[in-house]
Amino acid sequence: MLRLGERAIHQVFANTADGFAALDGWLSSFALSPAQVRVCLEATGSYSDAIALDLFARGYTLSVLNPAVLVDYRRSQQIRSKTDKLDAHLLARYAQEKQPPAYKPLPAELLSLRALLHHRDDVHPMLRQERTRLQAGRMTDGIEQRVRKHIQDLQADFKATEGEIKAHLKAHPHLKAIWRRLQTIAGIGWLTATRLLAHLGEIGRFDKVGSLVSLAGLAVKEHRCGSSVRGKAQIDRHGRKDLRRSMSMSAVVALRVSPHMQQWAKRLQAAGKAKMMILVAIMRKLLPIVSGVWKTEQDSQPALAFPVAA
């Protein structure tokens, strides 16, 4: 969606290198140089990373919005419908009205790390699915042989990718130092630390806890009106799904191994919080600790995060 004054011009392009070039050519047809165009995208993980990097390299100023921002903006405009065309219109209007911060690409070494993680995450469910097929049976000998071969190939790919991740960290000492410090936080192991490291370029941009929470899609939605409560509180779930999943696993482990987290969880339970909301609260607590470890370049200090429990 291109907004030129009061005009709104809609066009569709493929999310490929050819599509990006076509978009650039289409904008040029309006006698617009990259310096004259403000681009606004919705963050969709690897799907938005490619076009953001391409447009940035071409000289465009762009912003990449957390999906939760667009959801809130749609509500503020009292719009209930949702289509791709309408979303494009809202993004263009939002960029024109709000002038969101300009996008800055992550360093190349973090982009490579993120790509390796995405590939690992793609292979893992495929491997699980093929193992399930094999256990279920109901296939000819020929098919079973091919499935077993596919499982072997996927296992080799999975192992090789994890090896590449570790080699990548070893090749970049500054990343490995942060990676090790992240593992001083209760509940965070090597894989979660790697995932967090891939997101630190985004996490580090935010000084407010609320922005971090929104990035991970952990904002809590409550339905209250006066003394009436309609439904249980729920998390918003917009934002980085893989980051939220990592924080969820870390919260479970942290609750099991950290005395500070256990004491804090007991206080929340005594205040009447449900188990799921306690888990979400721990996830929300971990995010600023992660950010603090990265920004201060120091190991985790639980006594600072939990002064009452210390």
N, C-alpha and C positions, 0 to 999 in steps of 0.2 A: 504494500500500500504506500503510494507516494502522495504526500500532501504538498500541494503548491498553492499557497494562499487558501482560498475556499474550495479549491478543487481537490478531489481524492481519486487517484487513479490506481486501479487494482491490476496486478499482474502476477502470474505464478511462474516460479523457476524451480528447476530440479536442485536438490541439495547435493550437488556434485561439482567438481571442478569446472565442467562445461557450463553448469547452471550459474556458478558464480561469475564466470566471464560474461555470460549472457546478461546477467543483472547489471554488471558494470557497463556493458554496451547500451543497455536500455536506458540507464540513467544519463549516459552521454548523449543520447538522442534528444534529451531535453536541454542540451547545452549546459549541463551541470557538471562541474568538475568535482572530484572527491572532496575538496576543501569546502565546497558549498553545500554538502549533504550531511545531515545528521541521521545516522542509522540507529534503530532501536530493535533489539532482538530479545526473545524470551530464552532464558537458559534451559537447555534440554540435554545437558551432558555432552557426550561426544557429537551429537547431532548439531549442536550450536557451536561447538569449538572450532570445527573446520571452517565454517563460513566466517566466523568472527576473525580468525587468523588471516583468512584470505582478504577480507575487506580492510583489515588493519594494514596489511602489507601494501595494499593499493592506495593507501593514504586517506581512507575514510575515518571520520570521527564516529565512534559508535558506542552504544551502551548495551550491556547485557543484563537484563532484569531477572531477578528471582521471580518465578511463577506466582508466588504469593502476592507480589506487588500488583500484578495484573488482576488477580482475583479481587483484591481490595479495591482497586480502581474501578473495576466493573460494578461492584456493589455500590460505590459512591456515585456512579452514573445511573444507578437503578436499572441496569440492563440485566435481564434474566437469560436471554438467548446466548448460545455459544456456538460459533462456527469459525472456521479458519479465516474467512474474510472479515468477520466482525472482530476477531482477535487482532488481525493486522491493522484494522482501523483504530482500535483502542490503543495499540502500541504506538502508532503514529501520533495520535492525539496526545497521549501521555508524554511522549518525547518532546512534543512542541510546547506543552504546558509546563512541564516540570523540569526540563533540562537535566536529566539524571547524570551522574558522574560518568566520565569517559572511561571506556574499557582499556585496560592495560593487560596485554597477554602475559601469561606465566612464562618464566624462564624455560628455555628449551629442554633443560634436564628434567624439569617437573612435568612438562608436556609428554616427554618420552616415558617417564614413570607412570603417568596416568594412562597412556596408551597400552603399556604392558599390563597394567591392572585390569583395564577393560577387556583385553584379550583373555586373561586368566578367568575373569568372570563370565566370559562367553563360553569358554571351554568347559568349565565346571558343571553347569546344568546339562550340557550335552553328554558328558561322561555319566552323570547320574541317570539320565534318561535311558541310555544304552544299557547300563547295568540292570535297570528295572525291566527292560525288554527281555534281557537274557534270563532273568529270574522267572519271568512270567511264562517262558516257554512258548508253546504253540507256534513253532516255526520249523521250517524244513532244515535238514542238515546243512544245506548250502547257505541258507540265510544265517543260521547260527554261526557258521564259520566266518561269514563276512562281518557279523556283529562283533564277534570276538576280536577280529582284526581291527575293526574300527575302535574298539575299546583300547586296544594296545596303542594305536596311533594317538588317540586322545590322551592317554596316560603319559605317553612320551612328550606330547606337546605341552601338557600341563606342567610336567616336571621341568622341561626346558624353559618354560616361561618363568617359573619361580626362580630358576637358576639365573636367568637374565635379569630379573628384578634385583636379586642379591648382588650380582656383578655390577649392575648399574649404580647401586648404592655405594659399593666399594670404590667405583671409579670417580665418585664425587664425594670427597671427604666431608664437605660442609653439609651435604644432605645426610650422610651417615651419622654425623654428630647430632643433628636434630633428631634423627630416627632413634638413636640410643636414648636421648633425653626423654623423648615421648614415652618410652617404655618404663621410665621411672614413675609414671602415673599408674596408680592402682587400677588393674583391669585391662590395661592396654598391652597386648602382645605384639609380636613382630609384624603380623599381617595388618592388624588395625593401625599400628604405627605407620606402616607403609601407606595405607589408605589416607590417613590423616595428613601425612607428608604431601601427598598428591593434591590435597585441598588447602594446604597452608597458604598458598598464594591468595586464595579467596578469604580464608579465615583471618589472615593478618590485615586485611583491608578494613576490618570493622573494630571500632573501639567500644561500641555498645553491645551489651549482652543480648539485647533484643534482636539486633541485626544478625548475630551469630545463630540465635535460636531460629530465626526465620530462614536463614540459609539452609539449615538442616531440616526444616519442616517440622519443628517441634513446638510451635506456638500452640497454646492450649485454647480451645474454643469452648466457652460455657454458654448455656442457654438459661438466662435468668431474667425475670421481669418482676420487680417488686419482691414479694415473698415467694413467688412461683419459680420452680426449677423444672425446666422441660428437658428431659433426657440427661444422659451422663456427659461429663466433660470429655472432650476428644481433642487429639492433636490435629493440627491443620493438615499435615502430610504433604504440603507443597514444599518445593525445595529439592535439595540433593538427596535422592533416595539411597544411593550407596553410602553417603556419609551418615545418614540416619540409621541405616542398618548396622554400620560399624559401631556407632555410639550405643546402639541397643545391646549388642553383644558385650561391649566393654562395661556397660552398666550392670549387667548380670554378674560378670566376673568381679567387678569392683565391690558389689554388695556382698559377695561371698568372702573376699579376702581383705577388705579394708575395714579396720575397726572404726575409723572416722565415718565412713559411709554407713556402717551398721548403726552407729549411734544416731546419726542424722535421720536415717530411715525410721528408726524407732520413734523419734520425735514427730515425724510426719504421720506415722501410723496412729500415734496417740492423739494427733489433731484431727483424725477421722479421714485421712486420705486413703483412697483405694490403692490396691497393690500396683495396678497399672500406672496410676498417676505418680506413685512413688518412684517407679522405674523411670518414667519420663522426667521426673524431677532430678534424678541422678544423672540422666543423659544431659540435661540442661546445665547441671553443675559441672560436668566434665568439660564441656566446650570452652568456657572461659579459662579453665585450668590449662587446657591444651594451648590456647592462645597465649597465656601467660608464660608457659614454658618456652614457647618459641620466641616471644618478644624479649624476654629477659635473658635468654640463653643460659638458663639455670635448670637444674633438676627440679622435679616436683617437690613442693614443701606442703604437705597436707595440713600442718598446723596453721598455715596462713589462710588456706581455703576454708578451714573449719575451726575458727578461733574459739568457739564455745565448747566444742567437743575436745579440743586439745588439752 
